Amino acid sequence: MKLLLLIISSFLIASYAQIYPADPLRSYRLGSISDPTSHDKMIEAHHSLHQPLDKSQVYWSFGGSTVCATRHIRLTPASQDKRGWLWNQYPLESENWEVEFKVEIQSRPHFGGDGMGFWLLAPELDPTFSNDPDFLSGPILGMRNDFQGVGVLIDVYDNDNRRNNPSVFVVHNPTRTPFTQDHDNDYESVMATASPEALPGVVNFHGFGKGNYKCVADIRNTGKPARILVKYLHKIVHVYVDNSDGMGYKYCLAVQLNATLKDYHIAFSANTGQVADAMDVLEVTTRYLAEADKEIDDSIFLHLENQAAASPHRTVASIFWFGIAVFGIALTLFTGNELWTFKTLVANKIDSVRVCQRLNQYLVLHYAAHGVLTVLLLVSGNWIAFGLNVWLVLWRVVEFYNKKHLFSPAQIGGLKGHATNMSFSLMSRLLIPFILYVVLEFYYLYRFLSL
């Protein structure tokens, strides 16, 4: 019994790290290599906004329905048919850059809309040279449809009824040609969809392909602001979203534009339609990147997100197979102890009646425990393990039905009441289950350790 407790305790300790491994998202949250933000780069104050916003917005212009307050810049109120915009007066001085902004989209009704956009716009669209407060206002989520540049759009309202909003995607208009909005199809036909290509000296974009040009982001009516990070490096737009669920940034999309955005201006826009959300910009942080900077392998984020998605199921499965493995160890050690006891008693020529009494003491409990394990495997749908166990259960059920389940002195035999020979029948009843339990235990451990 002491050996049994020692082995089970050792197994519990050794298996703790398997069931509760080191959090795979720890470095993700703590800002290591898997954090896409370039914390080592200097913040460009003239492209940024921090509280108090009404004082730090000296480098910015705004118009339409936009209102600037201390803690937020509200592009649109939760009212119908509003359009607002925000424009940074200084052009970007680097071809490679990243902009991290914090937004909040909310309204009391369940349905809201329409959406907002983050823009890089050509200097010809500078509203400073116009007295029209609606100079930049238009139908492309608050932006005029003849924009020239790139937009990262957050489309809140589900116009096509595909239940995939709020969606985040990229649009690109290289000239002042009026842009087709395709609003009814949630801009599906006009999104930038070019997959990134592996560039010399840049890590391979493993995992990219069709379907990586947009994502669904749960950032509306969450009660907390969301963060969005847009990086433009080596002519590739990367977008990451943090919806304040405690898991940090998640990979959203990556598309190749091959566009020169130096000297373009940062801008924001938003609009509402028949349904409306209040859309606020709470913070903007801009950093310049260098051409020599290494590209982040976004497959890291895909891997972490897959692990996070599978984590609850994996934990449940680990706990299940851990329990089955412990159950199997107990049955194996118990049966091995029975076999050892039998051989010892026979070797010492103990009376066969006493031998059988010893073996029958926990026989029913043993069979019941094995039956419970087999039922658990059946209910959980583990057909291989169930199939390996069920024949032994059926054999024992038949023996119970025929009242032959108990060990009998007649099976041992012997001369003058002493056990001198072991019958094949008794040895088979002890040895076959023991061998089966050992084989099954390897299978249980394999299933447990492979999770």
MARTOR-407940 format. One record per residue (C-alpha): residue number from 0; residue in three letters; x, y, z. Coordinates in Angstrom, 2 decimals, padded with zeros to 5 digits. Layout:
@resi NUM	resn ala	u X	v Y	w Z
...
//
This chain:
@resi 0	resn met	u 000.00	v 000.00	w 000.00
@resi 1	resn lys	u 002.86	v 002.38	w 000.77
@resi 2	resn leu	u 004.39	v 001.61	w -002.62
@resi 3	resn leu	u 001.05	v 002.34	w -004.28
@resi 4	resn leu	u 000.74	v 005.73	w -002.55
@resi 5	resn leu	u 004.34	v 006.61	w -003.39
@resi 6	resn ile	u 003.93	v 005.84	w -007.09
@resi 7	resn ile	u 000.61	v 007.69	w -007.37
@resi 8	resn ser	u 002.03	v 010.74	w -005.53
@resi 9	resn ser	u 005.05	v 010.82	w -007.84
@resi 10	resn phe	u 002.76	v 010.59	w -010.85
@resi 11	resn leu	u 000.62	v 013.45	w -009.54
@resi 12	resn ile	u 003.63	v 015.70	w -009.03
@resi 13	resn ala	u 005.19	v 014.84	w -012.39
@resi 14	resn ser	u 001.89	v 015.41	w -014.19
@resi 15	resn tyr	u 001.07	v 018.79	w -012.65
@resi 16	resn ala	u 003.11	v 020.61	w -015.29
@resi 17	resn gln	u 001.33	v 018.66	w -018.02
@resi 18	resn ile	u -002.17	v 019.67	w -016.88
@resi 19	resn tyr	u -001.23	v 023.20	w -015.87
@resi 20	resn pro	u 001.72	v 024.11	w -018.10
@resi 21	resn ala	u 003.43	v 027.47	w -018.01
@resi 22	resn asp	u 001.02	v 029.98	w -019.46
@resi 23	resn pro	u 001.79	v 030.11	w -023.22
@resi 24	resn leu	u 000.44	v 033.65	w -023.33
@resi 25	resn arg	u 002.59	v 034.97	w -020.49
@resi 26	resn ser	u 005.23	v 036.49	w -022.78
@resi 27	resn tyr	u 002.40	v 037.59	w -025.05
@resi 28	resn arg	u 001.02	v 039.76	w -022.26
@resi 29	resn leu	u 004.34	v 040.89	w -020.86
@resi 30	resn gly	u 005.58	v 042.41	w -024.08
@resi 31	resn ser	u 008.31	v 040.09	w -025.25
@resi 32	resn ile	u 009.08	v 039.18	w -028.84
@resi 33	resn ser	u 005.45	v 038.17	w -029.39
@resi 34	resn asp	u 004.26	v 041.70	w -028.55
@resi 35	resn pro	u 004.17	v 043.58	w -031.87
@resi 36	resn thr	u 004.51	v 047.03	w -030.29
@resi 37	resn ser	u 007.91	v 048.67	w -030.82
@resi 38	resn his	u 008.44	v 049.88	w -027.27
@resi 39	resn asp	u 012.09	v 050.58	w -028.00
@resi 40	resn lys	u 011.21	v 053.28	w -030.51
@resi 41	resn met	u 010.71	v 056.92	w -029.60
@resi 42	resn ile	u 007.15	v 058.26	w -029.56
@resi 43	resn glu	u 006.60	v 060.97	w -032.16
@resi 44	resn ala	u 004.68	v 063.56	w -030.13
@resi 45	resn his	u 003.56	v 065.58	w -033.14
@resi 46	resn his	u 001.74	v 062.52	w -034.48
@resi 47	resn ser	u 000.31	v 061.44	w -031.14
@resi 48	resn leu	u -002.53	v 062.22	w -028.76
@resi 49	resn his	u -002.53	v 061.71	w -025.00
@resi 50	resn gln	u -004.66	v 063.03	w -022.16
@resi 51	resn pro	u -005.56	v 065.75	w -021.57
@resi 52	resn leu	u -006.64	v 065.56	w -025.21
@resi 53	resn asp	u -007.98	v 069.10	w -025.41
@resi 54	resn lys	u -004.43	v 070.32	w -024.80
@resi 55	resn ser	u -002.44	v 067.73	w -026.77
@resi 56	resn gln	u -004.55	v 068.15	w -029.93
@resi 57	resn val	u -002.64	v 071.26	w -030.97
@resi 58	resn tyr	u -001.13	v 069.25	w -033.85
@resi 59	resn trp	u -004.54	v 068.11	w -035.02
@resi 60	resn ser	u -007.56	v 069.52	w -036.83
@resi 61	resn phe	u -011.09	v 068.19	w -036.63
@resi 62	resn gly	u -014.42	v 068.79	w -038.26
@resi 63	resn gly	u -017.89	v 067.47	w -038.95
@resi 64	resn ser	u -019.53	v 066.16	w -035.78
@resi 65	resn thr	u -016.21	v 065.74	w -033.95
@resi 66	resn val	u -015.98	v 067.18	w -030.43
@resi 67	resn cys	u -012.75	v 067.33	w -028.41
@resi 68	resn ala	u -012.89	v 066.81	w -024.63
@resi 69	resn thr	u -010.28	v 066.14	w -021.94
@resi 70	resn arg	u -010.52	v 062.36	w -021.97
@resi 71	resn his	u -011.78	v 061.58	w -025.45
@resi 72	resn ile	u -012.29	v 062.94	w -028.92
@resi 73	resn arg	u -015.79	v 061.97	w -030.00
@resi 74	resn leu	u -015.98	v 061.54	w -033.75
@resi 75	resn thr	u -019.71	v 060.81	w -033.71
@resi 76	resn pro	u -022.34	v 060.88	w -030.98
@resi 77	resn ala	u -024.88	v 058.07	w -030.72
@resi 78	resn ser	u -027.18	v 059.96	w -033.10
@resi 79	resn gln	u -028.30	v 059.19	w -036.62
@resi 80	resn asp	u -026.56	v 060.48	w -039.75
@resi 81	resn lys	u -023.43	v 061.99	w -038.19
@resi 82	resn arg	u -019.96	v 062.25	w -039.73
@resi 83	resn gly	u -016.79	v 063.37	w -038.05
@resi 84	resn trp	u -013.09	v 063.46	w -038.81
@resi 85	resn leu	u -009.70	v 064.09	w -037.17
@resi 86	resn trp	u -006.58	v 065.12	w -039.13
@resi 87	resn asn	u -002.92	v 065.22	w -038.10
@resi 88	resn gln	u -001.30	v 068.38	w -039.45
@resi 89	resn tyr	u 002.22	v 066.93	w -039.78
@resi 90	resn pro	u 003.12	v 064.48	w -042.56
@resi 91	resn leu	u 004.86	v 061.23	w -041.77
@resi 92	resn glu	u 008.63	v 061.55	w -042.21
@resi 93	resn ser	u 009.34	v 057.84	w -042.41
@resi 94	resn glu	u 008.32	v 055.18	w -044.91
@resi 95	resn asn	u 008.00	v 052.64	w -042.08
@resi 96	resn trp	u 005.93	v 053.42	w -039.00
@resi 97	resn glu	u 003.42	v 052.13	w -036.51
@resi 98	resn val	u 000.37	v 053.81	w -034.99
@resi 99	resn glu	u -001.28	v 052.47	w -031.88
@resi 100	resn phe	u -004.66	v 053.96	w -031.02
@resi 101	resn lys	u -007.25	v 053.38	w -028.36
@resi 102	resn val	u -010.91	v 053.65	w -029.29
@resi 103	resn glu	u -014.28	v 053.01	w -027.73
@resi 104	resn ile	u -017.44	v 052.21	w -029.71
@resi 105	resn gln	u -020.64	v 052.05	w -027.74
@resi 106	resn ser	u -024.34	v 052.80	w -027.56
@resi 107	resn arg	u -027.28	v 051.61	w -025.51
@resi 108	resn pro	u -029.21	v 049.80	w -028.28
@resi 109	resn his	u -028.05	v 046.34	w -029.27
@resi 110	resn phe	u -027.58	v 047.41	w -032.88
@resi 111	resn gly	u -025.14	v 050.17	w -033.76
@resi 112	resn gly	u -023.28	v 051.58	w -036.70
@resi 113	resn asp	u -021.92	v 052.39	w -039.04
@resi 114	resn gly	u -018.20	v 052.40	w -038.29
@resi 115	resn met	u -014.91	v 054.26	w -038.19
@resi 116	resn gly	u -011.62	v 054.38	w -040.04
@resi 117	resn phe	u -007.93	v 055.03	w -039.50
@resi 118	resn trp	u -006.39	v 056.68	w -042.55
@resi 119	resn leu	u -003.13	v 057.59	w -044.23
@resi 120	resn leu	u -004.08	v 060.37	w -046.65
@resi 121	resn ala	u -002.23	v 062.28	w -049.36
@resi 122	resn pro	u -001.24	v 065.89	w -048.51
@resi 123	resn glu	u -003.63	v 067.17	w -051.22
@resi 124	resn leu	u -006.48	v 066.37	w -048.83
@resi 125	resn asp	u -005.20	v 068.72	w -046.13
@resi 126	resn pro	u -008.34	v 070.40	w -044.68
@resi 127	resn thr	u -006.25	v 073.27	w -043.34
@resi 128	resn phe	u -006.67	v 075.03	w -046.68
@resi 129	resn ser	u -010.46	v 074.79	w -046.58
@resi 130	resn asn	u -013.05	v 076.61	w -044.50
@resi 131	resn asp	u -015.54	v 073.79	w -044.94
@resi 132	resn pro	u -015.94	v 071.83	w -041.66
@resi 133	resn asp	u -017.17	v 068.86	w -043.71
@resi 134	resn phe	u -014.19	v 068.95	w -046.08
@resi 135	resn leu	u -013.15	v 065.36	w -045.33
@resi 136	resn ser	u -016.62	v 064.02	w -044.56
@resi 137	resn gly	u -018.05	v 061.38	w -046.86
@resi 138	resn pro	u -019.71	v 057.97	w -047.18
@resi 139	resn ile	u -016.65	v 055.71	w -046.60
@resi 140	resn leu	u -017.21	v 055.34	w -042.86
@resi 141	resn gly	u -017.07	v 059.09	w -042.54
@resi 142	resn met	u -014.35	v 059.74	w -045.15
@resi 143	resn arg	u -014.90	v 061.32	w -048.58
@resi 144	resn asn	u -015.02	v 058.77	w -051.39
@resi 145	resn asp	u -012.31	v 060.45	w -053.47
@resi 146	resn phe	u -009.68	v 059.91	w -050.79
@resi 147	resn gln	u -006.14	v 059.08	w -051.85
@resi 148	resn gly	u -004.34	v 056.75	w -049.52
@resi 149	resn val	u -004.91	v 053.79	w -047.25
@resi 150	resn gly	u -007.59	v 053.12	w -044.68
@resi 151	resn val	u -007.94	v 050.55	w -041.92
@resi 152	resn leu	u -011.69	v 050.36	w -041.48
@resi 153	resn ile	u -013.82	v 049.09	w -038.60
@resi 154	resn asp	u -017.23	v 048.24	w -040.03
@resi 155	resn val	u -019.63	v 047.88	w -037.12
@resi 156	resn tyr	u -022.98	v 047.21	w -038.76
@resi 157	resn asp	u -023.72	v 043.85	w -040.40
@resi 158	resn asn	u -025.21	v 044.92	w -043.73
@resi 159	resn asp	u -024.82	v 041.54	w -045.46
@resi 160	resn asn	u -026.26	v 039.51	w -042.53
@resi 161	resn arg	u -023.24	v 037.24	w -042.33
@resi 162	resn arg	u -022.83	v 037.86	w -038.60
@resi 163	resn asn	u -019.16	v 038.77	w -039.01
@resi 164	resn asn	u -019.08	v 042.31	w -037.62
@resi 165	resn pro	u -017.42	v 044.40	w -036.32
@resi 166	resn ser	u -014.97	v 043.57	w -039.08
@resi 167	resn val	u -011.53	v 045.11	w -039.64
@resi 168	resn phe	u -009.99	v 045.35	w -043.11
@resi 169	resn val	u -007.84	v 047.55	w -045.36
@resi 170	resn val	u -008.81	v 049.66	w -048.36
@resi 171	resn his	u -006.41	v 051.35	w -050.78
@resi 172	resn asn	u -007.10	v 054.08	w -053.31
@resi 173	resn pro	u -003.84	v 055.15	w -055.05
@resi 174	resn thr	u -005.47	v 058.07	w -056.87
@resi 175	resn arg	u -008.27	v 060.59	w -056.35
@resi 176	resn thr	u -010.65	v 058.42	w -058.36
@resi 177	resn pro	u -013.97	v 058.10	w -056.49
@resi 178	resn phe	u -013.89	v 054.92	w -054.47
@resi 179	resn thr	u -016.69	v 052.37	w -054.78
@resi 180	resn gln	u -017.97	v 051.87	w -051.27
@resi 181	resn asp	u -019.86	v 048.54	w -051.67
@resi 182	resn his	u -021.52	v 049.30	w -048.36
@resi 183	resn asp	u -024.27	v 046.69	w -048.71
@resi 184	resn asn	u -021.69	v 043.89	w -048.96
@resi 185	resn asp	u -019.60	v 045.23	w -046.08
@resi 186	resn tyr	u -016.89	v 046.37	w -048.55
@resi 187	resn glu	u -016.03	v 042.76	w -049.36
@resi 188	resn ser	u -015.34	v 043.45	w -053.05
@resi 189	resn val	u -013.06	v 046.47	w -052.49
@resi 190	resn met	u -010.83	v 045.29	w -049.66
@resi 191	resn ala	u -007.07	v 045.03	w -050.10
@resi 192	resn thr	u -006.42	v 041.29	w -050.24
@resi 193	resn ala	u -002.84	v 040.82	w -051.48
@resi 194	resn ser	u -001.02	v 038.29	w -049.29
@resi 195	resn pro	u 002.43	v 039.25	w -047.98
@resi 196	resn glu	u 005.39	v 037.78	w -049.81
@resi 197	resn ala	u 008.62	v 036.66	w -048.21
@resi 198	resn leu	u 011.14	v 039.47	w -048.64
@resi 199	resn pro	u 014.96	v 039.16	w -048.65
@resi 200	resn gly	u 016.22	v 039.17	w -045.08
@resi 201	resn val	u 012.71	v 038.91	w -043.68
@resi 202	resn val	u 011.24	v 035.91	w -041.89
@resi 203	resn asn	u 008.92	v 033.75	w -043.94
@resi 204	resn phe	u 005.29	v 034.73	w -043.61
@resi 205	resn his	u 004.21	v 031.27	w -042.62
@resi 206	resn gly	u 000.47	v 030.76	w -042.46
@resi 207	resn phe	u -000.54	v 033.71	w -044.60
@resi 208	resn gly	u -002.90	v 033.28	w -047.49
@resi 209	resn lys	u -006.52	v 033.61	w -048.41
@resi 210	resn gly	u -008.58	v 034.78	w -045.48
@resi 211	resn asn	u -005.89	v 036.86	w -043.77
@resi 212	resn tyr	u -007.04	v 040.20	w -045.19
@resi 213	resn lys	u -009.80	v 040.80	w -042.63
@resi 214	resn cys	u -010.84	v 039.79	w -039.15
@resi 215	resn val	u -013.74	v 040.05	w -036.76
@resi 216	resn ala	u -012.99	v 042.09	w -033.64
@resi 217	resn asp	u -015.22	v 042.13	w -030.58
@resi 218	resn ile	u -014.66	v 045.78	w -029.70
@resi 219	resn arg	u -018.20	v 047.21	w -029.53
@resi 220	resn asn	u -020.15	v 047.64	w -026.27
@resi 221	resn thr	u -017.54	v 045.76	w -024.27
@resi 222	resn gly	u -017.46	v 048.35	w -021.47
@resi 223	resn lys	u -013.74	v 048.85	w -022.03
@resi 224	resn pro	u -011.73	v 050.68	w -024.69
@resi 225	resn ala	u -009.98	v 048.63	w -027.35
@resi 226	resn arg	u -006.47	v 049.08	w -028.69
@resi 227	resn ile	u -005.56	v 048.70	w -032.35
@resi 228	resn leu	u -002.01	v 048.63	w -033.65
@resi 229	resn val	u -001.27	v 049.34	w -037.31
@resi 230	resn lys	u 002.27	v 048.72	w -038.54
@resi 231	resn tyr	u 003.54	v 049.59	w -042.01
@resi 232	resn leu	u 006.88	v 047.90	w -042.50
@resi 233	resn his	u 008.50	v 046.77	w -045.75
@resi 234	resn lys	u 005.35	v 047.86	w -047.58
@resi 235	resn ile	u 003.16	v 045.45	w -045.62
@resi 236	resn val	u 000.26	v 046.55	w -043.43
@resi 237	resn his	u -000.05	v 044.55	w -040.20
@resi 238	resn val	u -003.06	v 045.04	w -037.93
@resi 239	resn tyr	u -003.39	v 043.73	w -034.37
@resi 240	resn val	u -006.37	v 044.13	w -032.05
@resi 241	resn asp	u -006.55	v 044.09	w -028.26
@resi 242	resn asn	u -010.17	v 044.02	w -027.11
@resi 243	resn ser	u -009.15	v 044.36	w -023.44
@resi 244	resn asp	u -009.94	v 040.74	w -022.56
@resi 245	resn gly	u -006.60	v 040.41	w -020.76
@resi 246	resn met	u -004.97	v 038.41	w -023.55
@resi 247	resn gly	u -003.06	v 041.26	w -025.19
@resi 248	resn tyr	u -002.80	v 041.90	w -028.90
@resi 249	resn lys	u -004.19	v 039.33	w -031.32
@resi 250	resn tyr	u -003.20	v 039.06	w -034.94
@resi 251	resn cys	u -005.89	v 040.46	w -037.22
@resi 252	resn leu	u -004.56	v 040.78	w -040.76
@resi 253	resn ala	u -001.58	v 041.43	w -043.00
@resi 254	resn val	u -001.77	v 042.67	w -046.57
@resi 255	resn gln	u 000.88	v 043.82	w -049.02
@resi 256	resn leu	u 000.33	v 047.24	w -050.58
@resi 257	resn asn	u 003.65	v 048.26	w -052.16
@resi 258	resn ala	u 002.57	v 051.85	w -051.60
@resi 259	resn thr	u 004.80	v 054.76	w -050.63
@resi 260	resn leu	u 003.14	v 056.45	w -047.66
@resi 261	resn lys	u 005.90	v 058.82	w -046.61
@resi 262	resn asp	u 004.62	v 062.44	w -046.42
@resi 263	resn tyr	u 001.06	v 061.16	w -045.95
@resi 264	resn his	u -001.05	v 062.34	w -043.01
@resi 265	resn ile	u -002.70	v 060.33	w -040.24
@resi 266	resn ala	u -006.46	v 060.82	w -039.97
@resi 267	resn phe	u -009.54	v 059.28	w -038.38
@resi 268	resn ser	u -013.16	v 059.32	w -039.43
@resi 269	resn ala	u -016.50	v 057.87	w -038.37
@resi 270	resn asn	u -020.10	v 057.97	w -039.39
@resi 271	resn thr	u -023.52	v 056.78	w -038.27
@resi 272	resn gly	u -026.60	v 055.90	w -040.30
@resi 273	resn gln	u -030.06	v 054.83	w -039.25
@resi 274	resn val	u -028.41	v 053.07	w -036.31
@resi 275	resn ala	u -025.73	v 054.90	w -034.37
@resi 276	resn asp	u -022.80	v 054.44	w -032.01
@resi 277	resn ala	u -020.76	v 056.94	w -030.08
@resi 278	resn met	u -017.24	v 056.54	w -031.48
@resi 279	resn asp	u -014.38	v 057.92	w -029.44
@resi 280	resn val	u -010.63	v 058.20	w -029.96
@resi 281	resn leu	u -008.95	v 058.05	w -026.55
@resi 282	resn glu	u -005.27	v 057.90	w -027.40
@resi 283	resn val	u -002.88	v 057.84	w -030.37
@resi 284	resn thr	u 000.77	v 056.80	w -030.19
@resi 285	resn thr	u 002.99	v 056.96	w -033.28
@resi 286	resn arg	u 006.50	v 055.60	w -033.71
@resi 287	resn tyr	u 008.83	v 055.63	w -036.70
@resi 288	resn leu	u 010.35	v 052.33	w -037.77
@resi 289	resn ala	u 013.52	v 051.72	w -039.76
@resi 290	resn glu	u 013.94	v 049.81	w -042.99
@resi 291	resn ala	u 016.46	v 047.61	w -041.19
@resi 292	resn asp	u 013.91	v 046.54	w -038.58
@resi 293	resn lys	u 013.08	v 042.86	w -038.69
@resi 294	resn glu	u 009.59	v 041.82	w -039.62
@resi 295	resn ile	u 007.56	v 040.18	w -036.88
@resi 296	resn asp	u 006.52	v 036.65	w -037.78
@resi 297	resn asp	u 002.77	v 036.90	w -037.34
@resi 298	resn ser	u 002.51	v 033.12	w -037.24
@resi 299	resn ile	u 003.55	v 033.50	w -033.58
@resi 300	resn phe	u 000.23	v 035.17	w -032.90
@resi 301	resn leu	u -001.70	v 032.57	w -034.88
@resi 302	resn his	u -000.02	v 029.85	w -032.84
@resi 303	resn leu	u -000.75	v 031.56	w -029.53
@resi 304	resn glu	u -004.36	v 032.20	w -030.47
@resi 305	resn asn	u -004.82	v 028.59	w -031.49
@resi 306	resn gln	u -003.37	v 027.51	w -028.17
@resi 307	resn ala	u -005.66	v 029.88	w -026.31
@resi 308	resn ala	u -008.71	v 028.65	w -028.23
@resi 309	resn ala	u -007.83	v 025.02	w -027.58
@resi 310	resn ser	u -006.77	v 025.59	w -023.99
@resi 311	resn pro	u -010.14	v 024.89	w -022.23
@resi 312	resn his	u -010.73	v 021.69	w -024.21
@resi 313	resn arg	u -007.13	v 020.66	w -023.76
@resi 314	resn thr	u -007.30	v 021.21	w -020.00
@resi 315	resn val	u -010.47	v 019.14	w -019.67
@resi 316	resn ala	u -008.97	v 016.36	w -021.80
@resi 317	resn ser	u -005.75	v 016.45	w -019.77
@resi 318	resn ile	u -007.64	v 016.17	w -016.50
@resi 319	resn phe	u -009.74	v 013.31	w -017.90
@resi 320	resn trp	u -006.76	v 011.27	w -019.11
@resi 321	resn phe	u -004.85	v 012.10	w -015.94
@resi 322	resn gly	u -007.70	v 010.60	w -013.91
@resi 323	resn ile	u -007.91	v 007.57	w -016.20
@resi 324	resn ala	u -004.14	v 007.05	w -015.92
@resi 325	resn val	u -004.26	v 007.21	w -012.11
@resi 326	resn phe	u -007.25	v 004.85	w -012.16
@resi 327	resn gly	u -005.27	v 002.48	w -014.38
@resi 328	resn ile	u -002.20	v 002.63	w -012.15
@resi 329	resn ala	u -004.34	v 001.75	w -009.13
@resi 330	resn leu	u -005.89	v -001.24	w -010.90
@resi 331	resn thr	u -002.49	v -002.41	w -012.18
@resi 332	resn leu	u -000.86	v -002.20	w -008.76
@resi 333	resn phe	u -003.83	v -003.83	w -007.06
@resi 334	resn thr	u -003.84	v -006.76	w -009.51
@resi 335	resn gly	u -000.06	v -007.06	w -009.26
@resi 336	resn asn	u -000.38	v -007.15	w -005.49
@resi 337	resn glu	u -002.98	v -009.94	w -005.79
@resi 338	resn leu	u -000.63	v -011.93	w -008.01
@resi 339	resn trp	u 002.29	v -011.41	w -005.63
@resi 340	resn thr	u 000.15	v -012.34	w -002.62
@resi 341	resn phe	u -001.04	v -015.51	w -004.31
@resi 342	resn lys	u 002.48	v -016.63	w -005.23
@resi 343	resn thr	u 003.76	v -015.83	w -001.72
@resi 344	resn leu	u 000.98	v -017.72	w 000.02
@resi 345	resn val	u 001.39	v -020.70	w -002.27
@resi 346	resn ala	u 005.16	v -020.69	w -001.81
@resi 347	resn asn	u 004.66	v -020.73	w 001.96
@resi 348	resn lys	u 002.12	v -023.55	w 001.60
@resi 349	resn ile	u -000.67	v -021.59	w 003.24
@resi 350	resn asp	u -004.04	v -023.35	w 003.40
@resi 351	resn ser	u -005.96	v -022.85	w 000.14
@resi 352	resn val	u -009.07	v -021.65	w 001.97
@resi 353	resn arg	u -007.12	v -018.79	w 003.53
@resi 354	resn val	u -005.57	v -017.99	w 000.16
@resi 355	resn cys	u -008.98	v -017.66	w -001.45
@resi 356	resn gln	u -010.34	v -015.60	w 001.45
@resi 357	resn arg	u -007.46	v -013.20	w 001.00
@resi 358	resn leu	u -007.99	v -012.93	w -002.75
@resi 359	resn asn	u -011.76	v -012.56	w -002.51
@resi 360	resn gln	u -011.64	v -009.79	w 000.11
@resi 361	resn tyr	u -011.68	v -006.89	w -002.40
@resi 362	resn leu	u -012.70	v -008.79	w -005.53
@resi 363	resn val	u -016.12	v -007.14	w -006.00
@resi 364	resn leu	u -014.66	v -003.68	w -005.39
@resi 365	resn his	u -011.93	v -004.38	w -007.96
@resi 366	resn tyr	u -014.40	v -005.50	w -010.61
@resi 367	resn ala	u -016.70	v -002.55	w -009.89
@resi 368	resn ala	u -013.84	v -000.07	w -010.22
@resi 369	resn his	u -012.84	v -001.55	w -013.57
@resi 370	resn gly	u -016.46	v -001.40	w -014.71
@resi 371	resn val	u -016.69	v 002.29	w -013.79
@resi 372	resn leu	u -013.49	v 003.06	w -015.75
@resi 373	resn thr	u -014.88	v 001.24	w -018.80
@resi 374	resn val	u -018.17	v 003.18	w -018.62
@resi 375	resn leu	u -016.23	v 006.48	w -018.42
@resi 376	resn leu	u -014.34	v 005.55	w -021.57
@resi 377	resn leu	u -017.62	v 004.67	w -023.30
@resi 378	resn val	u -019.37	v 007.92	w -022.30
@resi 379	resn ser	u -016.37	v 010.01	w -023.39
@resi 380	resn gly	u -016.29	v 008.31	w -026.80
@resi 381	resn asn	u -012.79	v 006.83	w -026.45
@resi 382	resn trp	u -013.58	v 003.74	w -028.47
@resi 383	resn ile	u -010.11	v 002.19	w -028.61
@resi 384	resn ala	u -009.66	v 002.20	w -024.85
@resi 385	resn phe	u -013.26	v 001.10	w -024.37
@resi 386	resn gly	u -012.83	v -001.80	w -026.81
@resi 387	resn leu	u -009.71	v -003.01	w -025.01
@resi 388	resn asn	u -011.53	v -003.02	w -021.67
@resi 389	resn val	u -015.04	v -004.15	w -022.52
@resi 390	resn trp	u -014.25	v -007.82	w -023.25
@resi 391	resn leu	u -012.80	v -008.24	w -019.75
@resi 392	resn val	u -015.87	v -006.57	w -018.26
@resi 393	resn leu	u -018.19	v -008.89	w -020.22
@resi 394	resn trp	u -016.19	v -011.94	w -019.12
@resi 395	resn arg	u -016.56	v -010.88	w -015.48
@resi 396	resn val	u -020.28	v -010.15	w -015.93
@resi 397	resn val	u -020.76	v -013.71	w -017.24
@resi 398	resn glu	u -018.85	v -015.08	w -014.28
@resi 399	resn phe	u -021.04	v -013.08	w -011.90
@resi 400	resn tyr	u -024.14	v -014.36	w -013.64
@resi 401	resn asn	u -022.94	v -017.96	w -013.32
@resi 402	resn lys	u -021.78	v -017.31	w -009.74
@resi 403	resn lys	u -018.22	v -018.29	w -010.58
@resi 404	resn his	u -016.56	v -014.92	w -009.87
@resi 405	resn leu	u -015.08	v -015.87	w -006.47
@resi 406	resn phe	u -011.79	v -017.73	w -006.16
@resi 407	resn ser	u -012.32	v -021.29	w -005.00
@resi 408	resn pro	u -009.95	v -023.61	w -003.15
@resi 409	resn ala	u -010.78	v -026.19	w -005.80
@resi 410	resn gln	u -009.03	v -024.00	w -008.36
@resi 411	resn ile	u -005.85	v -024.17	w -006.34
@resi 412	resn gly	u -005.89	v -027.82	w -005.52
@resi 413	resn gly	u -003.21	v -029.39	w -003.42
@resi 414	resn leu	u -002.50	v -032.33	w -001.20
@resi 415	resn lys	u -004.20	v -032.63	w 002.19
@resi 416	resn gly	u -005.53	v -029.13	w 002.15
@resi 417	resn his	u -002.17	v -027.53	w 001.35
@resi 418	resn ala	u -001.56	v -025.45	w -001.76
@resi 419	resn thr	u 001.30	v -027.12	w -003.56
@resi 420	resn asn	u 000.38	v -026.52	w -007.24
@resi 421	resn met	u -001.07	v -023.53	w -009.06
@resi 422	resn ser	u -003.82	v -024.35	w -011.53
@resi 423	resn phe	u -003.78	v -022.67	w -014.94
@resi 424	resn ser	u -007.36	v -021.44	w -014.33
@resi 425	resn leu	u -006.44	v -019.38	w -011.28
@resi 426	resn met	u -003.22	v -018.06	w -012.73
@resi 427	resn ser	u -005.03	v -016.97	w -015.88
@resi 428	resn arg	u -007.60	v -015.07	w -013.83
@resi 429	resn leu	u -004.79	v -013.15	w -012.14
@resi 430	resn leu	u -002.20	v -012.85	w -014.88
@resi 431	resn ile	u -004.36	v -011.94	w -017.90
@resi 432	resn pro	u -005.97	v -008.85	w -016.25
@resi 433	resn phe	u -002.55	v -007.78	w -014.95
@resi 434	resn ile	u -000.99	v -007.92	w -018.43
@resi 435	resn leu	u -004.00	v -006.13	w -019.91
@resi 436	resn tyr	u -003.83	v -003.38	w -017.27
@resi 437	resn val	u -000.12	v -002.84	w -017.96
@resi 438	resn val	u -000.69	v -002.53	w -021.71
@resi 439	resn leu	u -003.65	v -000.20	w -021.19
@resi 440	resn glu	u -001.66	v 001.96	w -018.77
@resi 441	resn phe	u 000.88	v 002.69	w -021.50
@resi 442	resn tyr	u -001.98	v 003.73	w -023.76
@resi 443	resn tyr	u -003.49	v 005.98	w -021.07
@resi 444	resn leu	u -000.14	v 007.65	w -020.45
@resi 445	resn tyr	u 000.39	v 008.10	w -024.19
@resi 446	resn arg	u -002.97	v 009.84	w -024.55
@resi 447	resn phe	u -002.29	v 012.02	w -021.53
@resi 448	resn leu	u 001.24	v 013.07	w -022.49
@resi 449	resn ser	u 000.30	v 013.71	w -026.14
@resi 450	resn leu	u -002.11	v 016.53	w -025.21
//
